[in-house]
Amino acid sequence: MSTSIRRTESPNVFAFISRFFAAESAGGLVLMAAAITALTVANSPLAKDYFAALHTQFAGLSIEQWINDGLMAIFFMLVGLEIKREMLVGQLASWAQRSLPGFAALGGMAVPALIYVAINWGNSETIDGWAIPSATDIAFALGVLSLLGKRVPVSLKIFLSALAILDDLGAVLIIALFYTSGLSVPMLLTALGALLVLVGMNKLGVRKLSPYLIAGALLWFFMLQSGVHSTLAGVALALCIPLGPPDEAARSPLLYLEQKLHPWVAFAVVPIFGFANAGVSLSGITANNLVEPAPLGVALGLVIGKQVGVYASAALAIRFGLAKLPKDSNWIQLYGVAALCGIGFTMSLFIGALAFPNSPHVFDEVKVGVLIASTLSAIIGLSVLRRSR
């Protein structure tokens, strides 16, 4: 009897696991679990071991640096692959397709940054965090949106995906332009040489992935030593990998690499990053800390700035005939998606680490601001979309 029960239950367990990891919301749920686990551990008797492990040195870098500079380079490579594909043959291939998410992304980055700057104006210690609330976490936002199933039209999911991809592109440019310091010219020139090799391989029609990955690893190392943030090497590598003709999609190096990377990034890289960066001890944080300029600017920027920036920019573009409302959707649903854009978990924490590398107490406050704002944005977005028709 017991043997037959095990035989009938086992396939059901495996089927459930397969369905879970195939679901759109799976990546967001795993990331959420990683963040909750990090907060729990950081406020438990294991906290000392948790923080000590992150600062353990290995091969010249701490574990935290390997995660933020190494694993996140893989995340940014996937971002670069998605940007290139969408720009060439995807949802952003034409002006008509990219106009609405383009205007929405621009407003959704500018307004939160302005809110942060207004609150932190004149504060030299915190003003560098202006870009933290300008980013949207695509995995989290799409994961929350997918929880609503067929209540939300497919066109809105496409709109949010395209907006988040453009948002990521903006974040990449911000990191390259504003969070680079202490440049080493020799290493920068060596990195440029590695980049030229990648471009040359693309122009010569090299289709094998291994030469690109080897040159990309060298590019990552040289950029790490140059002072330019090493994760940008992932984006540069991705943009050099050939897509190939549309009729040869099955043999496309870009599509193949994107397909292989996606589950690893969604279920390993991003959750590990979340676990390493969401952990903050709440013992020394009070309500007064949450209204300090940095966390307050981040929270208001994400919760209010994103809603206003995304919705107002999209509405103006539609009203002036520059774009169209997503098919089968309405203005209330558009507002609900704008609210979800305030979920800024992964990219906001990443930029926060770059903005305050020498101010851990400020970064801890920012972490709390990001977590609270992302949670509120998810609740507001879900509530609005659940009540819309």
Steps between C-alpha positions, in 0.01 A plus 500: 500500500773748599695426181200574279437826687859611447478415132185706448613796709849538353391595146256752650780665698723519194212632290431771757866603506511509119184713484634736766830570325322539166263764641560869425478585868760243609804727471333777700383257769847347539652849524240596760583188702872583481438854627283380789758235591778762499302730729422211732862381520635855546276540805563160654784340698654411161550868412867508600579198281292644213690830487835332563442263207424791267831665592707183467782552251546264206741554208545867582132588537246456778206265446277808483718648225498173305121511512459871418781525245514145368158334509327828416711527185310190385173673589601805297604275211147361491365856516721590203385197302135590564554864403671404173236241408209730579657789307568289192208259467289529814259733675724805444585442133305800366410852615135404533595219739752690708326839522265431794745302717772746400314807623381312810853380584642850456243654735531207737872564538496881510223568753627262775851643460365856531305408814812348656711804409238738640502319836879458515599839354802642678582171675840398363489164678181375333455693174693233304208261544278696257484210251387236753121553459521532121529123438230233463553132588370320191491154661310618806258724308414239237474234768243706692312582178483132402323421830191665351487257208244588234372803692777695325515514117813367331566845352560641850750225579683583176490870591647434846769271355604758240493782757714303744752413228535869404520578872789253530671664202471836677642350818797359307574844354468663843744250653748557215481880516454580869629208708850466360799627699875457541565412136814307406585610146720196412232254612229705326697487173550125543126459556439704185728261313297200621181679393646562152576128475134425578381752240745356247371146552145624449596678177684191374190289554632276779206293620660278768430623852823384667727770346252770607478364855880478536548856372209611719664349811819693422297816444335450840839465673650807332191710579511382862854634522429817301252670733204470260245275665572146384135403452493723191726242336199267497296753302787570258551128441128446440480776239783339304345151481333453160127451470512360147228519233141474631440186293786325682372561854560137597873550435535849642791533749319784678169317540676181605705676769198696622296182532777325694572795729142589590426223754843536663457875539138477618548216749865535606674830419224744600388308813862472618541873445176563689611279788838676521364855478155499662633393839498795736495499878192686620619521861649846459238637260210702638211689346716811506756328277233435236430871460868580448559663158640192322237235588218755478617613155526139383158401638313803365687479172396138445144514635393844377764595243464183295120519493497867400791475258387188314129578492526872418761447227299219341175700525655806337648290219158342435310831521734668251478209256860386546394157629193285554345346810594128513242283325198383710616706799365812671636798690451338841702198396774725362515671840523161674800406286658840575467420871674163449794684347577622853633151577868584475658220699799353310620800298425750779706301751777463244518875432476565876812288555681707236377832642598433864801266501655677800179579691357166616258666743347705217482193276323305776238775523468498121444123503208541737361782284524283188334201669212705643445692175511186284248327727264800497529532121414132457197531729373816328551358151331171586207674670437731203530226240281255693218755506532602136310341213 
